[in-house]
Amino acid sequence: MLDTASLINLLAQPQKIVITTHHKPDGDAMGSSLGLYNYLIQQGHHARVIAPTDYPDFLSWMPGNEDVIIYTDHTPEAIDLINNATLIFCLDFNALNRINEMGEVVRASGAYKIMIDHHLEPEDFDDYRYWNINACATAQLVYDFIVNVLNHKELVNADVATCLYTGIMTDSASFRLPNTTSAVHRTVADLIDAGAVNWRIHELVYNSSSESRLRFLGHCLTNCLEILPEFNTAIIAVNKQDLEKYNVNTGDTEGIVNYALTIGSIRLAAFIVERNDKVKLSLRSKGDFPANDICKKYFSGGGHRNAAGGQSTDSLQHVVDQFKLILPEYKKLLIQ
């Protein structure tokens, strides 16, 4: 294991660094990764971000994105970088299976592994851990790591601030979730002071939908939304044919589950989508309802109390039926 002093000593000299994050990266995953990347290159480190898979186009504008390597598209190059790295930063995930087949390559690497994350129950693959489940975003922890551990607040420039602001904004649902504390707002204020243009970032992330994505959203809300008033629960279930019909791309389904949660009486919302090889679930909840408990117990997943995900190899209809059968177990929490 590395202690903090040893890590600081390592980072005092140029290192070969790989930064990676979970598959199908979201705003926090890419924001924290590129924020750290833009910090490290100021220190003279040879750093590269490797994403296990592709990610939404609405995140491709962030500073440093042009240097990101997608593992599935450039596997030999990515493996070479991992094998030759001296440090590997693992951001916004805490188990190596979250980076798919890339996980075993990282595990076999002789590099020190540094985890920065806010998810429950981390796997013990790391040599250094900066971890806090109460953080609203990994980007918040990266900011704390740069400023309070490495004591380099002056290196939080506009590029770093822009990426970290994006991560915090997206993972806090635009600063609406319960873990958006006063400390988060102070961090965000610092990022704005450092050059993050908050209104512009919001425009680039949330107001850049394609026409097909907007029509797909309309289809989901008009034809796929089912309300279960006896459980204060809403379900949106989408099949593969719908994805093809509306030309759904990576990121086009992100956030749709939150529309169901805007209904006043709803405490639990599920977005269930049929992919080529499995059915994926995204759950969102209000208050203290444990969405992560359902995903962990029944759908090989997990996450946060109010935002969690899972998957199944069963059919779409079977997963929807199974989800409904689970709800009576949680009825007291859903109707309180």
Helices and strands as residue ranges (DSSP letters): H 4-11, E 16-21, H 27-40, G 41-43, E 46-51, G 57-59, G 65-67, E 69-70, H 75-84, E 87-91, G 96-99, H 102-108, E 112-117, E 128-131, H 138-144, I 145-149, G 153-155, H 158-171, H 182-193, H 198-206, H 211-219, I 220-224, E 225-228, G 229-231, E 233-238, H 240-245, H 256-261, E 268-274, E 279-285, H 291-298, E 302-303, E 307-312, H 316-326, G 327-330, H 331-335
